[in-house]
Amino acid sequence: MTTDTQQPAVAVIGGGISGLTTAFLLRKKGLEVTVFEKKGYPGGVIKSIRNQGWLVEWGPNTIMAKSEQLWELIKELDLTEHVVETGKEAAKRYIVKNGRPEPLPTSVGGFLRTPLLSLKGKLRIFREPFIPKSRQPESIADFFERRLGREVRDYAVNPFVAGIYAGDPRQLSIRHTLSRVYELEQQFGSIFKGAVKSSRRSKSNSSVRRPGLISFKRGLQELPNQLVKQLDSSIRFGSAATAVTRKDRTWAVTVNDEETHAFDSIIFTAPLHQLDALTFNVEKPGLIDHLESLRYAPIATVSLGFKREQVSHPLDGFGMLVPDAEPFNILGCLFSSSLFRNRAPEEHVLLTCFIGGERHPGHVALPNPKIKEMVTDDLGQLLGCTGQPQFESLHRWNRAIPQYGLDHQSYLDAMDELEECNRGLYLTGNFRYEVSVPGCISGAYETADRAASFLQSNT
Ligand SMILES: Cc1cc2nc3c(=O)[nH]c(=O)nc-3n(C[C@H](O)[C@H](O)[C@H](O)COP(=O)(O)OP(=O)(O)OC[C@H]3O[C@@H](n4cnc5c(N)ncnc54)[C@H](O)[C@@H]3O)c2cc1C
């Protein structure tokens, strides 16, 4: 805690990308920071595993590298030379229809020929610019059915939402989950008109070419690892915050139910379901009870390695997504060794599949051999994989991805109110701004600015 000569002291709870980035930015602003991380390693759900020539991601595999803040962070961490970009093939994505992976069209000719939509489904899309905008809260499924028709809802939106958010499009809020698409409708009255106008604007505003999807030579884990190097002794592993207490204008954090430390500000970045295991002595504790109830979808990541000749599909793309309407267990599969070079030994391929999500939450709890059987059966039918995999890795995330449901505004309001009534307390993480890694990083920038200006005005 601050004395007359010291800088204000901040505790960051959680050492995932949100917590580490916030801590790094606060340190740069001259504040004294301590990060408490429950586990023995950094990065939260970002976890890259290297094993005998295989490089597997248990959590995120790629990040969309469009944001200035992400590049600023990469540069400051001296990681620019470590960035790897997906090849051109990554633009090709498959969606399963009638038991076959079909390429998602990227040209007018491809759109006219694709079997993913019937002629009626294709014609329905042309009505989009003339559909009036809605003023009601809407689910992702209802929004796309209204604007683009049922076939797009079932064969484009449904697999995309399961693949990215592990979510059910009927339960997720369009406004909160896909806020940019929602804004296009609100601002321009149409997704198509809005997309054309905003792409013209961004082309004329930007002079720098940015890659699309990236990772790092040793996997995404390089990002949190490098943040930890910078933070050095400010991070304490194996330290679960178990109580947070507000005393007048200061804060006390109890760690592992044992030691208590005093701070001027607290930044909470752990998943909201972890609030259940924490005693929060704050104003309006009822808000904490509400936040704790935010739903997280379960997901298991199953990575399988094969000899190249065991797989008949060319694997010439990013991966494939599976709509709910198709009779398979996997939600999708990334062609990991096609995305980046060093993911599999020579003459081998690596496939990363996801199961569970809101579509099949029970699958995540199945025994390992059953999960492997389900995944290899699906890969056999869809990609022509034969024989036993040469390499396998399975990781379960029981509460993986926060679901921004139709009531999500109530969670955002609760976070605002909690911060308002408890000066010096901040919440940031994938539950608040965006689920994606760049979204978490942008949230960290915003939170670090808010916390620093509060602390600097308070001293
Ligand atoms: C399987 C999967 C695939 C994904 N794929 C992508 C992708 O391809 N691209 C993309 O951009 N995003 C992807 N995401 C989303 C993105 O990775 C996450 O939303 C983001 O990394 C979350 O970061 P965070 O720091 O907010 O939370 P977390 O990573 O959950 O970090 C929270 C940290 O808090 C710690 N903690 C918990 N309780 C306590 C406590 N009491 N005291 C101290 N510490 C505590 C945890 O141990 C953890 O380290 C994926 C997510 C998953 C799960």
Ligand as a Chemical Component Dictionary entry (heavy atoms), coordinates in Angstrom:
data_LIG
# 
_chem_comp.id                   LIG 
_chem_comp.type                 NON-POLYMER 
_chem_comp.pdbx_formal_charge   0 
_chem_comp.three_letter_code    LIG 
# 
loop_
_chem_comp_atom.comp_id 
_chem_comp_atom.atom_id 
_chem_comp_atom.alt_atom_id 
_chem_comp_atom.type_symbol 
_chem_comp_atom.charge 
_chem_comp_atom.model_Cartn_x 
_chem_comp_atom.model_Cartn_y 
_chem_comp_atom.model_Cartn_z 
_chem_comp_atom.pdbx_ordinal 
LIG C1  C1  C 0 -10.554 -23.912 -26.183 1  
LIG C2  C2  C 0 -10.494 -22.428 -26.439 2  
LIG C3  C3  C 0 -10.189 -21.961 -27.710 3  
LIG C4  C4  C 0 -10.110 -20.582 -27.957 4  
LIG N1  N1  N 0 -9.761  -20.149 -29.211 5  
LIG C5  C5  C 0 -9.515  -18.833 -29.422 6  
LIG C6  C6  C 0 -8.908  -18.395 -30.630 7  
LIG O1  O1  O 0 -8.577  -19.198 -31.517 8  
LIG N2  N2  N 0 -8.653  -17.045 -30.784 9  
LIG C7  C7  C 0 -8.959  -16.134 -29.798 10 
LIG O2  O2  O 0 -8.707  -14.932 -30.002 11 
LIG N3  N3  N 0 -9.530  -16.530 -28.624 12 
LIG C8  C8  C 0 -9.790  -17.847 -28.404 13 
LIG N4  N4  N 0 -10.294 -18.271 -27.206 14 
LIG C9  C9  C 0 -10.675 -17.257 -26.197 15 
LIG C10 C10 C 0 -9.487  -16.670 -25.431 16 
LIG O3  O3  O 0 -8.397  -17.556 -25.441 17 
LIG C11 C11 C 0 -9.861  -16.386 -23.972 18 
LIG O4  O4  O 0 -11.094 -15.706 -23.885 19 
LIG C12 C12 C 0 -8.789  -15.529 -23.261 20 
LIG O5  O5  O 0 -7.509  -16.123 -23.407 21 
LIG C13 C13 C 0 -9.183  -15.386 -21.790 22 
LIG O6  O6  O 0 -8.184  -14.681 -21.081 23 
LIG P1  P1  P 0 -8.470  -14.122 -19.615 24 
LIG O7  O7  O 0 -7.181  -13.664 -19.060 25 
LIG O8  O8  O 0 -9.589  -13.154 -19.661 26 
LIG O9  O9  O 0 -9.016  -15.379 -18.780 27 
LIG P2  P2  P 0 -8.265  -16.771 -18.404 28 
LIG O10 O10 O 0 -7.389  -17.216 -19.489 29 
LIG O11 O11 O 0 -9.368  -17.685 -17.964 30 
LIG O12 O12 O 0 -7.364  -16.370 -17.167 31 
LIG C14 C14 C 0 -7.866  -16.225 -15.860 32 
LIG C15 C15 C 0 -6.766  -16.634 -14.877 33 
LIG O13 O13 O 0 -7.255  -16.430 -13.536 34 
LIG C16 C16 C 0 -6.727  -17.473 -12.713 35 
LIG N5  N5  N 0 -7.551  -17.570 -11.500 36 
LIG C17 C17 C 0 -8.758  -18.138 -11.332 37 
LIG N6  N6  N 0 -9.171  -17.977 -10.065 38 
LIG C18 C18 C 0 -8.200  -17.292 -9.409  39 
LIG C19 C19 C 0 -8.054  -16.829 -8.065  40 
LIG N7  N7  N 0 -8.997  -17.012 -7.135  41 
LIG N8  N8  N 0 -6.908  -16.177 -7.734  42 
LIG C20 C20 C 0 -5.915  -15.974 -8.645  43 
LIG N9  N9  N 0 -6.019  -16.403 -9.940  44 
LIG C21 C21 C 0 -7.152  -17.035 -10.316 45 
LIG C22 C22 C 0 -6.806  -18.691 -13.630 46 
LIG O14 O14 O 0 -5.962  -19.740 -13.159 47 
LIG C23 C23 C 0 -6.371  -18.105 -14.972 48 
LIG O15 O15 O 0 -4.979  -18.205 -15.135 49 
LIG C24 C24 C 0 -10.382 -19.648 -26.914 50 
LIG C25 C25 C 0 -10.702 -20.114 -25.630 51 
LIG C26 C26 C 0 -10.743 -21.485 -25.392 52 
LIG C27 C27 C 0 -11.057 -21.970 -23.986 53 
# 
loop_
_chem_comp_bond.comp_id 
_chem_comp_bond.atom_id_1 
_chem_comp_bond.atom_id_2 
_chem_comp_bond.value_order 
_chem_comp_bond.pdbx_ordinal 
LIG C1  C2  SING 1  
LIG C2  C3  SING 2  
LIG C2  C26 DOUB 3  
LIG C3  C4  DOUB 4  
LIG C4  N1  SING 5  
LIG C4  C24 SING 6  
LIG N1  C5  DOUB 7  
LIG C5  C6  SING 8  
LIG C5  C8  SING 9  
LIG C6  O1  DOUB 10 
LIG C6  N2  SING 11 
LIG N2  C7  SING 12 
LIG C7  O2  DOUB 13 
LIG C7  N3  SING 14 
LIG N3  C8  DOUB 15 
LIG C8  N4  SING 16 
LIG N4  C9  SING 17 
LIG N4  C24 SING 18 
LIG C9  C10 SING 19 
LIG C10 O3  SING 20 
LIG C10 C11 SING 21 
LIG C11 O4  SING 22 
LIG C11 C12 SING 23 
LIG C12 O5  SING 24 
LIG C12 C13 SING 25 
LIG C13 O6  SING 26 
LIG O6  P1  SING 27 
LIG P1  O7  DOUB 28 
LIG P1  O8  SING 29 
LIG P1  O9  SING 30 
LIG O9  P2  SING 31 
LIG P2  O10 DOUB 32 
LIG P2  O11 SING 33 
LIG P2  O12 SING 34 
LIG O12 C14 SING 35 
LIG C14 C15 SING 36 
LIG C15 O13 SING 37 
LIG C15 C23 SING 38 
LIG O13 C16 SING 39 
LIG C16 N5  SING 40 
LIG C16 C22 SING 41 
LIG N5  C17 SING 42 
LIG N5  C21 SING 43 
LIG C17 N6  DOUB 44 
LIG N6  C18 SING 45 
LIG C18 C19 SING 46 
LIG C18 C21 DOUB 47 
LIG C19 N7  SING 48 
LIG C19 N8  DOUB 49 
LIG N8  C20 SING 50 
LIG C20 N9  DOUB 51 
LIG N9  C21 SING 52 
LIG C22 O14 SING 53 
LIG C22 C23 SING 54 
LIG C23 O15 SING 55 
LIG C24 C25 DOUB 56 
LIG C25 C26 SING 57 
LIG C26 C27 SING 58 
# 
